[in-house]
Amino acid sequence: MIHRFEHKKLTWLDVINPTSEEVREIAQEASFPLEFTDDLTAMIPHSETLYQKGALKITLDFPIVRRTDINHPHQIKFIVTKTHLITIRFEDIEAIDRFSKEFEVICMLKNGAQSSPPQLFLMMLNYLYDAMYLKLDYLESKMKDIEEEIFNEHEREMVFEISTVGRRLISFKQTIAAHENILILLSTGINFAFVKKYNSQLDRLTHHYRSLSRRVFALSHTLDDLRNTNMALLSTKQNETMKIFTILAFITFPLTLFTSMFGMNTVTTPILGKEGDFWIILSIMAVVSVGFFVFFKYKRWI
């Protein structure tokens, strides 16, 4: 499926799940090198940058945070020529859809000064990085919810929630790690492919990426602290429970032994047979129990 957006001499083709026929069609229209068409109909397991005079191709993965129906990152293939910007993707991507709605406004910024395909491409990358900030905002809000639940004594339930957020954060970190080398190659490739220099836009893009990486690093540390705090509180609660059961066992064991002794079928069992023997035995057991309780309290075990 091909969506076409035009502004003056600029054409943006947004292609979703392209067929071989659609690839041939856009290659003929945009006149980009044939070697750029090798992998346009399927996702590839790595990011890459290719460039020639007048044409640039870059493949990037973008992390998924909220969606649970996709177990792989979003992949977008960008092809930039002197007249066309082509984006090829394989599922709906909200940030691209939002960008398409703002396309006319973006192209008319500064009286059309940023309406060339390379300029639009760099603006789109910045837009996608802004969208990744929103994804990190979502993860940070989830972490704040987890923090509240931890201190509301829901430590056990938060073990799974922390693991879920941790998995998303690890995937996020791994996905954007490949962007660093790609941005370095992009700086060389775009200036080689097009005569005009784009240093200021590239610097802004690099700054965007580094800020994003720093924030991911900070959130990872915060999540580690939450995990450690949750495990400490959970261990403390479990230790308290085990201590109570141990104390109960220590109290009931001698009482059980005491009652078993009086249950033996012997002729000369003391106390048994005397008046009020039941109450005497019960009183002895009560005194022993209170004695143990006072001893544990004195030792500050309870």
C-alpha positions in Angstrom: 0.0 0.0 0.0 1.4 3.4 -1.1 0.4 6.7 0.5 1.5 9.7 -1.5 2.2 13.2 0.0 3.3 16.1 -2.2 4.4 19.6 -1.5 5.8 21.7 -4.4 8.6 19.6 -5.9 8.8 17.3 -3.0 7.1 13.8 -2.9 6.9 11.6 0.1 5.9 8.0 -0.5 4.9 6.1 2.6 4.8 2.4 1.7 3.3 -0.3 4.0 4.1 -4.0 3.3 5.3 -3.4 -0.3 4.9 -6.0 -3.0 7.5 -6.6 -5.7 5.3 -4.7 -8.1 5.1 -1.7 -5.8 8.9 -1.7 -5.3 9.4 -1.6 -9.0 6.9 1.2 -9.3 8.5 3.4 -6.7 12.1 2.6 -7.9 11.1 3.7 -11.4 9.4 6.9 -10.1 12.1 7.9 -7.7 15.0 6.7 -9.8 17.1 5.3 -7.0 19.8 2.6 -7.5 18.7 -0.9 -8.1 20.8 -2.3 -5.3 18.6 -0.3 -2.9 15.7 -2.7 -3.8 17.2 -5.9 -2.6 15.4 -6.1 0.8 12.5 -3.7 0.5 9.8 -6.4 0.7 10.9 -7.9 4.0 12.5 -7.0 7.3 16.2 -7.5 7.8 17.8 -8.5 11.2 20.2 -5.5 11.3 20.4 -1.8 10.6 22.4 -0.5 7.7 23.3 2.6 5.7 24.0 2.7 1.9 24.7 5.8 -0.2 25.6 6.9 -3.6 25.7 10.3 -5.4 22.1 11.6 -5.2 20.7 8.8 -3.2 20.7 7.5 0.4 19.2 4.4 2.0 19.1 3.8 5.8 17.4 1.0 7.7 16.6 1.6 11.4 14.7 -0.3 14.1 12.5 1.6 16.6 11.5 0.1 20.0 7.9 -0.9 20.8 6.7 -0.3 24.4 2.9 -0.4 24.7 1.9 -2.8 22.0 1.7 -6.5 22.9 0.6 -7.8 19.5 4.2 -7.4 18.1 7.2 -9.1 19.5 9.8 -7.4 17.3 10.9 -3.7 16.9 9.4 -1.5 14.2 11.6 -1.4 11.2 11.6 1.6 8.8 13.6 1.7 5.6 14.3 5.3 4.4 15.3 6.1 0.8 16.2 9.7 0.0 16.7 11.1 -3.4 16.8 14.7 -4.7 13.1 14.6 -5.4 11.6 11.9 -3.2 11.5 10.7 0.4 10.4 7.0 0.7 9.6 5.3 3.9 8.9 1.6 3.9 7.4 -0.1 6.9 5.7 -3.4 7.7 3.0 -2.4 10.3 1.2 0.7 11.5 3.5 3.1 13.3 1.7 5.8 15.2 4.5 8.4 15.0 4.6 8.1 11.2 0.9 8.5 11.0 1.1 11.7 13.2 3.9 13.0 11.0 1.8 12.5 7.9 -1.0 14.6 9.3 1.5 17.5 10.0 3.3 17.0 6.6 2.1 20.2 5.0 2.9 22.4 8.1 6.3 20.8 8.4 7.1 21.4 4.7 6.1 25.1 5.0 8.4 25.8 8.0 10.6 28.9 7.3 8.8 29.6 4.1 9.6 26.3 2.6 13.3 26.4 3.4 13.1 22.8 4.8 11.2 21.2 2.0 13.9 19.2 0.3 13.8 15.4 0.8 17.0 15.2 2.9 15.7 18.0 5.2 12.4 16.3 5.5 14.1 13.0 6.3 16.2 14.5 9.1 13.1 16.2 10.5 11.2 12.9 10.4 14.1 11.2 12.3 13.9 13.9 15.0 10.2 13.4 15.1 10.6 9.7 15.7 13.1 10.4 18.5 10.6 12.7 20.1 8.1 9.8 19.9 10.6 7.6 21.7 10.8 10.2 24.5 7.0 9.7 24.9 7.6 5.9 25.2 10.1 6.5 27.9 7.6 8.8 29.7 5.2 5.9 29.6 7.8 3.5 31.2 8.6 6.1 33.8 5.0 6.5 34.8 4.8 2.7 35.1 7.8 2.8 37.4 6.2 5.5 39.6 3.1 3.3 39.9 5.3 0.4 40.9 7.0 2.5 43.5 3.7 3.4 45.1 2.5 -0.2 45.1 5.7 -1.4 46.7 5.2 0.9 49.6 1.6 0.0 49.8 2.7 -3.5 50.8 2.1 -5.1 47.4 5.6 -6.3 47.0 4.7 -9.8 45.8 2.5 -8.5 43.0 5.2 -6.0 41.9 7.7 -8.8 41.1 6.0 -9.5 37.8 5.4 -5.8 37.0 9.0 -5.0 37.6 10.1 -7.9 35.3 7.7 -6.7 32.6 9.0 -3.1 32.6 12.5 -4.4 32.8 12.0 -6.5 29.7 10.7 -3.5 27.8 13.5 -1.3 28.9 16.1 -3.9 27.9 14.5 -4.3 24.5 14.5 -0.5 24.2 18.2 -0.2 25.1 19.2 -3.0 22.7 17.2 -1.5 19.8 18.5 2.0 20.0 22.1 0.9 20.6 22.5 0.2 16.9 21.6 3.9 16.1 24.9 5.2 17.3 26.9 3.7 14.4 24.2 4.4 11.9 24.2 8.1 12.8 27.9 8.2 12.3 27.6 6.7 8.9 24.6 8.9 8.1 26.7 12.0 8.7 29.1 10.8 6.1 26.5 9.4 3.7 24.1 12.3 3.5 26.9 14.8 2.9 28.3 12.6 0.2 25.0 11.9 -1.5 23.9 15.5 -1.5 26.1 18.5 -2.1 24.5 20.6 0.5 25.7 20.2 4.1 23.3 19.2 6.8 25.7 19.6 9.8 23.3 21.6 12.1 20.4 19.1 11.6 22.8 16.2 12.1 24.1 17.7 15.3 20.6 18.1 16.6 19.8 14.5 15.7 23.0 13.3 17.5 22.1 15.4 20.6 18.6 13.9 20.5 20.1 10.4 20.4 22.6 11.0 23.2 19.9 12.5 25.5 17.7 9.5 24.8 20.5 7.1 25.7 21.2 8.9 28.9 17.6 8.8 29.9 17.4 5.1 29.2 20.5 4.6 31.3 19.0 6.6 34.2 15.7 4.7 34.0 17.6 1.4 34.1 19.3 2.4 37.3 16.0 3.5 38.8 14.4 0.2 37.9 17.3 -1.7 39.5 16.9 0.3 42.7 13.1 -0.4 42.7 13.9 -4.1 42.1 16.4 -4.2 45.0 14.0 -2.3 47.3 11.1 -4.6 46.4 13.2 -7.7 47.0 14.5 -6.3 50.3 11.0 -5.6 51.6 9.7 -8.9 50.3 12.6 -10.8 52.0 12.0 -8.9 55.2 8.3 -9.8 55.2 9.1 -13.4 54.5 11.7 -13.4 57.3 9.2 -12.0 59.7 6.7 -14.7 58.7 9.3 -17.4 59.1 10.3 -16.1 62.5 6.7 -16.2 63.7 6.3 -19.8 62.5 9.7 -20.7 64.1 8.6 -19.2 67.5 5.2 -20.9 67.3 7.0 -24.2 66.6 9.4 -23.7 69.4 6.5 -23.0 71.9 4.2 -25.8 70.7 6.9 -28.5 70.5 7.5 -28.8 74.3 3.8 -28.5 75.0 3.1 -31.3 72.5 5.9 -33.4 74.2 4.4 -32.6 77.6 0.9 -33.7 76.7 2.3 -36.8 75.0 4.0 -37.8 78.2 0.7 -37.7 80.0 -0.9 -39.7 77.3 1.4 -42.7 77.9 -0.4 -45.8 79.2 1.6 -46.1 82.5 0.5 -47.0 86.1 2.5 -44.4 88.0 1.9 -41.3 85.8 2.1 -38.3 88.2 -0.8 -35.9 88.6 -3.2 -38.1 86.7 -5.9 -39.4 88.9 -5.7 -36.6 91.3 -8.6 -34.1 91.9 -8.4 -31.4 89.2 -5.7 -33.1 87.3 -6.9 -31.7 83.9 -6.7 -28.1 85.2 -3.3 -28.7 86.8 -1.9 -29.9 83.5 -3.6 -27.0 81.6 -2.1 -24.5 84.1 1.4 -26.0 83.7 1.1 -25.7 79.9 -0.1 -22.1 80.3 2.8 -21.2 82.6 5.3 -22.7 80.1 3.7 -20.8 77.2 3.8 -17.5 79.0 7.4 -18.2 80.1 8.5 -18.8 76.5 6.6 -15.6 75.4 8.3 -13.5 78.1 11.7 -15.0 77.2 11.3 -14.2 73.5 10.1 -10.7 74.4 13.2 -10.2 76.6 15.5 -11.4 73.7 13.6 -9.0 71.4 12.8 -11.8 69.0 9.2 -10.6 68.8 
